[in-house]
């Protein structure tokens, strides 16, 4: 029987569900996707439209289905029929449309037509309703995405938790590659701004695509460099305003990289629970790092492992800053990220003998 995914599109005071939470209806079993809990009231209310969709009625007729509600709140759901992969291959006509489209996209610039024809076989297309998340911040990357029609938005959060749009991705723009390359969870949520068509290349197919056309990796590197520069400019503008920041919104490595790229001079003050650290940069280069009575590179490497904490930047200039570290900032970041990766794999923070 057809598998249906119920997606929470809106909630008002619901004690259980949040926007984009999903329930998997694979009769006779109902499970929460990514550990989402099961509410018996919601399941009972959603089973009726699920049965009708499985009987052949279009899922679009059941948008904003009410969960039934309780004393605490309520939620509204839509439904996504899941077609088995064996049935989801592109028809010759659809493949030709996609081939014509990707041939005009900057990410595939310079790729020979013979290679593009092989790459098309790795692609699936999906329709995404307005407001639906394609990628969710904090979750592992599952695929590489290219906007074919419509627009998507990269979302961030303000201090009060309110979601704001950081960037708009029109047709031809891509996203999701960083998580696949680094293995890290997605750093931002990406939503469909309006009804959109998105091309999807799974993790395995992404690696195969790069094997078919290694030149795509060069284009991706340029895209990532441009995005890093834009991110760095936004971060620096915020720091110049004297605003504080949170390490759960921008990682220590991204923060230092932005300050290095923009040649900033000043004192970065970081607080993580009971730990307090200061990092002095001169023209983007780290000179002093101090945490309590500890100084130098090892303290900086520990900072890179922090995932939570608050920071502020004070644009002060020292006349003769002490050079406590020997490596330049890029070298510190490379060595530090190597240690962080090792720590994630072993659970042991190793210091040099």
PyMOL commands that set and color helices and strands:
alter all, ss='L'
color gray80, all
select helices_A, chain A and resi 33-35+40-54+59-62+85-87+92-102+106-108+113-120+177-182+203-212+215-240+252-261+297-304+329-346
alter helices_A, ss='H'
color red, helices_A
select strands_A, chain A and resi 3-12+22-26+29-32+65-66+74-82+124-128+133-135+143-149+152-157+163-169+174-175+189-192+196-202+245-246+266-272+275-282+285-291+294-295+310-314
alter strands_A, ss='S'
color yellow, strands_A
deselect
rebuild
show_as cartoon
